[in-house]
């Protein structure tokens, strides 16, 4: 029986290039590796024309190293963004962006705290950065509003939260309303348990 494991990212310090360990690459892991590379470039002031060559060998999966080695001269001349686009196109499933966007768009708050759920949604959207599937802040706002808990949505409508300009202030106001909702639920639950 063959077992597959996902790759993971190791980066001992921001001044060191990250390593992508052998294994299957997921969109989440590739995003983590990409951000580690960008952090390394910034801390070490790596010139744009040297970036790919400085980090590509950090992908330790033998198949990826062979892929890179076979076209190293051309790949080293790519911008880092172009290199990441090629890695995504070659090593991720062809429908990874659609699948990630579908996961994002099908998410609902349910019984989670709004702040936790909003972070999950924004994290999925961050994975889509640089693709046509990435949502704008306005689209994220519409999604969060449409899929928030029904009680929170009622409070949202009565308080005219939609008039708030800017995604972050809007999100913060909704978070405060949700904390009030959760506090009221906990109080009711405690009262119910006390009567038993």
Secondary structure as the mmCIF struct_conf table of DSSP 4:
data_model
#
loop_
_struct_conf.conf_type_id
_struct_conf.id
_struct_conf.beg_label_comp_id
_struct_conf.beg_label_asym_id
_struct_conf.beg_label_seq_id
_struct_conf.end_label_comp_id
_struct_conf.end_label_asym_id
_struct_conf.end_label_seq_id
STRN STRN1 UNK A 6 UNK A 6
STRN STRN2 UNK A 9 UNK A 10
BEND BEND1 UNK A 12 UNK A 13
TURN_TY1_P TURN_TY1_P1 UNK A 14 UNK A 15
BEND BEND2 UNK A 16 UNK A 16
STRN STRN3 UNK A 19 UNK A 20
BEND BEND3 UNK A 22 UNK A 23
STRN STRN4 UNK A 24 UNK A 24
HELX_LH_PP_P HELX_LH_PP_P1 UNK A 25 UNK A 26
HELX_RH_AL_P HELX_RH_AL_P1 UNK A 27 UNK A 44
TURN_TY1_P TURN_TY1_P2 UNK A 45 UNK A 45
HELX_RH_3T_P HELX_RH_3T_P1 UNK A 48 UNK A 50
HELX_RH_AL_P HELX_RH_AL_P2 UNK A 51 UNK A 55
HELX_RH_3T_P HELX_RH_3T_P2 UNK A 56 UNK A 58
STRN STRN5 UNK A 59 UNK A 59
HELX_RH_AL_P HELX_RH_AL_P3 UNK A 62 UNK A 70
TURN_TY1_P TURN_TY1_P3 UNK A 71 UNK A 71
HELX_RH_AL_P HELX_RH_AL_P4 UNK A 72 UNK A 76
TURN_TY1_P TURN_TY1_P4 UNK A 77 UNK A 77
BEND BEND4 UNK A 78 UNK A 78
HELX_RH_AL_P HELX_RH_AL_P5 UNK A 80 UNK A 91
BEND BEND5 UNK A 92 UNK A 92
TURN_TY1_P TURN_TY1_P5 UNK A 94 UNK A 95
HELX_RH_AL_P HELX_RH_AL_P6 UNK A 96 UNK A 105
TURN_TY1_P TURN_TY1_P6 UNK A 106 UNK A 106
TURN_TY1_P TURN_TY1_P7 UNK A 110 UNK A 111
BEND BEND6 UNK A 112 UNK A 112
HELX_RH_AL_P HELX_RH_AL_P7 UNK A 114 UNK A 127
TURN_TY1_P TURN_TY1_P8 UNK A 128 UNK A 130
BEND BEND7 UNK A 131 UNK A 131
TURN_TY1_P TURN_TY1_P9 UNK A 132 UNK A 133
HELX_LH_PP_P HELX_LH_PP_P2 UNK A 134 UNK A 136
HELX_RH_AL_P HELX_RH_AL_P8 UNK A 137 UNK A 147
BEND BEND8 UNK A 148 UNK A 148
HELX_RH_AL_P HELX_RH_AL_P9 UNK A 150 UNK A 158
TURN_TY1_P TURN_TY1_P10 UNK A 159 UNK A 160
HELX_RH_3T_P HELX_RH_3T_P3 UNK A 161 UNK A 163
BEND BEND9 UNK A 166 UNK A 166
HELX_RH_AL_P HELX_RH_AL_P10 UNK A 167 UNK A 195
#
